């Protein structure tokens, strides 16, 4: 949760990537966001959450009194502890990925862990840069009471020149790096505004 260093508030941002591939370009966006918080973007601590261990949502796995399997409960706890979120959302078949939707659904089980928090979404992909997935994620956010920043937007066309990522999926494009920095700054400011209104 939010703390302070001196007089500057520090927010905890949970980062989720919709791709499970190790060299995923979308995971590369998260890695660079973490680098930024250690170098030039102050006031943000990013907690990267690996969603691959989560079982597929099945309410038969829920126990009495709203209990969950340990791996799910640990995930839900990290979502509850976050002040806001950043999603790296690749586009599969014009929408978000199954692993990301599964993670969202587990944390939305009552009580909803996403509600009344700020979020940002970035993506890398083909010609639209994963943009269609972002619109679907924003639509899901309406039901979850997640509040997405509107601008800036970041859609990275990973396959058009100049090269945006190296062979390990690390972001190397200067323009995209700067855009991602602006996304983080916007998320930081919006998170603090929302918390002031609570």
Order of alpha helices (4+ residues) and beta strands (2+ residues): beta-beta-alpha-beta-alpha-beta-alpha-beta-alpha-beta-beta-alpha
